[in-house]
Amino acid sequence: MAPMASEEAKTTTTKTTTATTETAAMGTGTPSSAVPAARIGGAGAVQSAAAAAAAEKQAATRAWATRLVVVGIVLAALNLRPAITSLGALLEEVRDGLGMSGTLAGLLTSVPPLCFAVFGSLAPRFARRFGPSAVVCAGMVAIAAGLLIRPFLGGTVGFLAASALALMGIAVSNVLMPVIVKRWFPDRVGSMTGLYSMALALGTSLAAAVTVPVTDALGGSWRTGLAVWAAVAVVAVVPWIPLVRHRGPDPADAGQGRAGAGRDAAAARREDEGLRITHSRTAWALACFFGLQATAAYITMGWLPQIFRDAGVPAGEAGVLLAVTMAMGVPLAFVIPRVATRLSHQGPVVVALGTCGLAGYAGLYFAPAGGAWAWALLCGVSNCAFPLALTMVGMRARSSAGVAKLSAFAQSTGYLISIPGPLLVGVLYQHSGGWGLPIALMAGLMVPQIAVGIVAGRDRTVEDEVAAKAAAAPAGA
């Protein structure tokens, strides 16, 4: 009997507890069925809190990585020209030290665009296999190694081989910088391209200006003066090391979740595989624009001081005028991309820069010494077509893969186009005995540069052009 009474008491207690719980639920307007749901809701709240914490941690990691990319872009850009302009500042000493002939020294000035064309075309393949950040990191290592060893290999062949190693690193980084910008900053292409271009211009002018004083301060050896720039390249390697393993979806896709990002990545891969970049008129126009602006830039860097000196300008002042021309790219390289991205068509910017170039060449033709400072400034403004070209590369393709292909094609083809220009100016100068014909050639090349720039500046993407051509092919067959 006692056990039965005990069980009845337990049963009564259980019923009472249940009734009390149900009454409380009814008193608060909550149905009794919500009681187990509340338990489930509590578990869901815990899961939601965990998910929120994970998302917050991921956002903090992404923000840290983004800041690291900004530092990496700036340091990388600073190292994309000192290998060239530091050599130009000490070219006479290098020739004497290595016993290099004048012809070979002249050909040395054509090596950079040749390497940019050859090695730059390989950058998209490397980026697909290893990731853009890893390739840029390797490029900085190649620059540092090439700059460090080339003065000490003891001969012309070794010097050229080490220079080619450094130029290979520059070439792949040249091509992938717009890809990095598009990947990490899809909504800030203009401002980030401007920052990158400004750092590149700063590195160019800085190496030209301080290489000789630094060489003198370190004992006067040209070998030390060239090798010291390897230290700057080593610093540029550091921020890219943590980013080497970043092979995930683009940061722009992070908010779509893993499934959405995966679908977008798969679609991008399919689109990339079918993207025949040579079927795009915009790609060809951009390649020609890039090549013609590079031609003007190399002619300016190589021959502008000589034009001023032959007009009676002292050698020291001629060097300062070249520095002024190059320094114009520092502020304008930041402004022009920001302006360009606010326009649906970049043609007006192309025309404005081209008009400055034509005005500068006209001044060099009619009164090179009388208005030397004005012509130097105008030529400097005209040379800012380079950051404009980089900006249009980022704007004329939708995906990172498309930007990689377009950047490689435009830069590789463009640098091939630019190779004959400086040599042809030298030939015309030697055979004509003056600067009339070379300057006329420079002005003449500015006209097609403006024309193809207007075509490249139209508001369209290479993916759409290739798709339209593919769709029209069966109809026309």
N, C-alpha and C positions, 0 to 999 in steps of 0.2 A: 504493500500500500504506500509506503513511504516513497519508493521510487516513482510510482505513478503520480503521486501528489507533486513531487519535484518536477517531473516532466510537464505537468499541467501548469505549474507556476512559471516555468520557462516559456511555455507556449503563450501564456497570458501576457507575460512581460514583453515578448517579441511583438505580439499583436498591438499592445499598447504603444510600443515605440514606433511601430509602423504608422499607426493611426495618428500619433502626435506629429510625425514627419509630414504626413499627407495634409493634416490640418494646417500646419505651419505654411506648407506650400500653397494651400488654397487661400490662406489669409493674406498672403503676399501677392496673390494673383498669378501664381506660378503653377502650372499643371503638375500633377504628381509624376508624369512621365519625364519631366525635366530633371528629376533628381539624378538618374544615371547619366543623362546628357550632360549634366554639370560636371560629373566626373570626367567624361570624355573631353568636355570643353577645357577643363583644367589641364589635361594632358596636351591638348592642342595648343593651349597658351604657352606651355613650356616649350613645345616644339617651335612655335612661332618666335618665342624669345631667342631660342638657340639659332634659328635661321637669321633673325635680325642681327644677332651678334656676329654670325659668320659673314653676313653681307657687309656689316660695318668694318670688320677686319679686312675683308677683300677690298672695300673702297679705300681704306687707309693704305693698304699695300699698293693699290693702283695709283693713288695720289703720290706716294713716295716714288714709285717707278716713273711716273710722268715727270716729276721734278728732276730725276736723274737723267731722263732722256733729254730734257732741255739743256742741262749742263753738258751732256755728251755731244749734242748737236753743235753747240757753240765751240767747244774745244776741238771737235773734228774739223769744223769749218776753218778754224784758225790754222790748221795744218795742211790745207789743200793747195797752197801755193808757195810757201817758203822754200820748198825743194827746188822750185824753178827760179824765183826772183832772187834768192840768196846766191845762186850760181851766176846769175846775170851780173850781180854786183862785183863778183870776183873772177869773172870769166878770163880776163887778161892774165891774172896770176895763175889760174888753173891751166891755161894754155902753156904758159912758160914752164910750170912745174911738171907737166906731163909730156911736154914736147909735142903738143897737139898742133896739127896743121890748121891753117886758116879755113880751108874747105871743111875739114872735119868739125871745127868749132862752129861753122855756119850751119852744118847739118844738125848739130847738137840742139839748135833752137827749134828744129822740126820734130825732135824726138817726143816731146810732151804730147802734142796733139795726136801723133801716131799711136803712142801707148794708150792714150785715152780712148781712141777709137777701137783698138784691138781688145784691150782688157775690159773696157766698159761694156762691150757686147756680151761678156760672160757673166756679168753681175746678176741678171735675173735668174740664171740657172743656179748659181751659187746660193742665191737668196731662197729659192724654192727648196733646196736641199738642206741648208743649214739655218735658215732664218736671216732676215735682214740685219738684225743687231749683231749676230755672230760674224757676219761677213764684214760689217763696218769695223768691228773690234779687230778682226784679222787684218783689215786694211790699215788701221792705225799701227799695228805691230809691224807690218811690212814697211810703212813709211819710216818708222823709228829705226828699224834694222838697216834699211837702205841708206838713210842719211848718216848713220853711225859708221858704216864700213866703207862707203864709197871713197872717202878721201885717203884711205890707208891701204888700198889694194895694190897700189904701186904701178899701175899702167892704165892706158886709155881703155883697153877692153874691160878690165875690171871696173873702172869708173863708170863706164856705160852700163855694164850689167847691174851694178848696184843702183844706179840711177833708175834703170828700168824696174827694179824691185820696188823702189819708192813710188815710182809713177804708177805701177800696177795697183798699189794700195790707194793712191789718189783716185785712179780711174773708177774702181768699184765703189768707193765712197761717194764720188761725184754722182754716179748713177743712182745710188740707193738713198741719198739724202732726201730727195723728194718723196721717195717711198716711205721713209721713216716719218716724215712730216704728215703725209696722208694717213698713215696707219694710226698714229698717236693723236693727231690734232686735225681731224677731218673738218671741223668747224672753224679752224683758225689757220687755214693754209696760207693766207696772205701774210699775217703777222709773223708766223713762224718761219716762212720762207724769207721774209724781210730780215728777221734776226739772223738766220743762217747766212744770208748773202752779205749782211753787214759785217759779220765776223770773218767771212772769207775775204772781203775787201780789206778789212783791217789787217789780217795776216799777210796779205799780198803787199800792202804798202809798208807795213812794219818791217818785213824781211828785207825789202829793198832799201829802206832808210837806215837800219841799224846794223846790217851785216858788216859793213866796213868798219864802223867805230868799235863794234864788239871784237872784231878780229884784231884791231890795233890794241885794244885793251887786254887781250889774252896773249899778247906776244908777237902778233903780226903774221902768224902762220895761217895761210889760207885753208889748210887742212882742219885746223881747230875751228876756224870761223865757219866752215860748212858743217862740221860735225856737231857743233853746239845746238843746232836746231833739232837734233834727235831727242834732246831732253824735253822739248816742248811736245813732241809726238808721244813720248812715253807717258807724260801726264794725261794726254788725250785717251790713252788706252784704259785708264782706271775706271771711269764711269760706265764703260761698256761691258766690263767683265760681269757684273751682276745681271746684266740684261741678256747675256748670251743664251741662257736657258729659256728665255721667253719665246715660246712657240705657240701660244694659245691664240684665241680669236682676237681680232682687232679690238682695242679698247672701246671703239664706237659701238661694237656689238655687245658689250658687256651687259647692258641693261635688258637685253632680249632673253636672257637665260641661256642655259647650255644648249637646250634643244634648238632654240631659234638661232643662236650663233652657229651651231653645227650645220643647220640647214643652209644658212647664208654662206658658210665656208664651203660647203659642198657645191652650192650654186656658183660661187666665185671660181672654184676650181674648174667646173665644167665650162664656164664662160672663158676662163683664161686659156684652156686647152684649145678652144675654137677661135681665139682672137688672132686673126691674121693681120698684124699691125700694118703691113705694107699695103693692105687694101683700103686704108684710110687716107683721104686727101688731107685731112687735118694733120695727120702724123707726118706726111711728107712736107707739108708747108712748115710745120714746126721744126723739122730737121733742117730744112734750108734756112729758116730764120736763125736757128741756133748756129749753123755753120757760118753764115755771113756776119753775124755779130761777133763770133769768135775770130773771124778773119780780121775784122776792124780792130779788135782788141789786141791781137798779136802784132799787127802792123804798128799800132800806136805804141805798145810797149817796146817794140824793137827799133823803131825808126824815128819817133817823134823828137827825141833829143838831138839826133843828127840833123833833122830838118831845121831846128832852131839854131844849132851851131853853124850850119852852112849859111844861115841868114845873118850871122854876125852876133848872135847871142852868146855870151860867155859860157864856157862849159859848166861851171858851177850853177849858173842860173838855169841852164837847160835841164840839168838834173832836178832842180827844184820844181821846174815847170812840169816835168813828168810825174814827180811825186804829187803835185797838186791835182793833176789829171786822175791819177789813181785814187787819191784820197776822196775825190768827189763821190766815189762809190760807197763810202762808209755811211753817210747819212741818207743818201738817196736810195741805197739798196734796202733800207728799212721802210722808206716811205712808199716807193713805187709799187711793191707787191700789195700793200694795204689798199692803195688806190685801185689797183687793177682788179682785185677781188670784189670791189664794190660795183664794178661795171659789168654789164652783161656781155659787152663786146670790148675787147682790149685794143681795138684798132686805133682809137684816138691817142692812147699812150704810145703806141708804135710810131704813129705819125709825128708826135711831139719830139720823141727821142731822135728820130731820123732827121727831122728838120734842124735840130741842134747840131747833128753831125754834118749835114750839108753846109750849114753856116760856118762851122769850124774849119772845114776843108777849104771853103771859099776864102776865109781869112788867111789860112796858110798859103794859099796860092797867090793872093794879091799883096798881102802885107804881113809876112810871117813874123818879122821882128817888131813892127809897129804896134800890133795888138796881141803880142804873144800870150799875155795872161788871159785875155778874153778867149783866144782860140783854145788854150789849154783847158779852161773851164768848160767850154762848149763840147770839146771832145770827151771830157770826163763825164758830162751828162749823157752824151750819146752812148758811151760804153756801158751805161746802166741798163742796156737792153738784156744783159746777162741775167740779172735777177728777174726781169720780166719774163724771159724765156722759161726759167725754172718755175715761176708761178703758173704759167700757162700749162706746163707739163702736169702740175697737180690738179688743174681745173679741167683739162680735156679728157680725163679718164675718171670712171666712177669708183673702181675698186683699187686696192693696193696692188693687186697683180697687174691690173691694167696700167697703173702708173709706172710699175717696174718695167713693163715691156715698152711703153712709150718713152720713158726716160732713157732706157738703153738704146732704143732705135734713134731717137732724136740726137742724143749726145754722140753716139758712135758715128752715125752718118755725118753729123755736123762737124765733128773734129776732122773727119776725112776731107770734107769740103774746105776746111780752113788751112790745110797744110800748104797748098801752093801759094797762097796770098803773100806772106812775108818774103818768100823767095822771089816771086814775080816782081814785087816792088824793088827788091835789090837789083834784079837784072835790068829793069827799066831805068833805074837810077844810074847804074854803071854805064849803060850804052847811050843814054841821052845826055849824061853829064849834068843833070839838074833834077829838080823836083817837080817840074811841071807835069810830065806824064804820070809819075807815080801818084801824085795828088789827084789828078784827073781820074785815075783808076779807082782810088779810094772813094771819091765822090760818086763815080759810076756804080760801084757795088752797093752803095747806100740805097739806090732806087729799087732794085729787086728786093733788098732787105725789107723795105717798107711794104712792098707789095705782098710778099709771102707772109709778113707779120700780120697784115690785115686779115688774110685768109685764116691764119692760125688762131687769130683772136676771136673768131666767131663762136657763138654760144652753142656748142655741140660737143659730144663725146666720141672718142674713137670707137667705143663699143657699139654705139648706135649706127655709126657709119658702116662698120664692118657687117653688122646684122642686116642693114638695109641693102647693102650690095649683095650679100648672100641670098636674101629673099628675092632680089630682082634677077639674079642669075638664071634660074629655071625659066622665068617668063621671057627672058630675052633669048634663050637658047632655041 
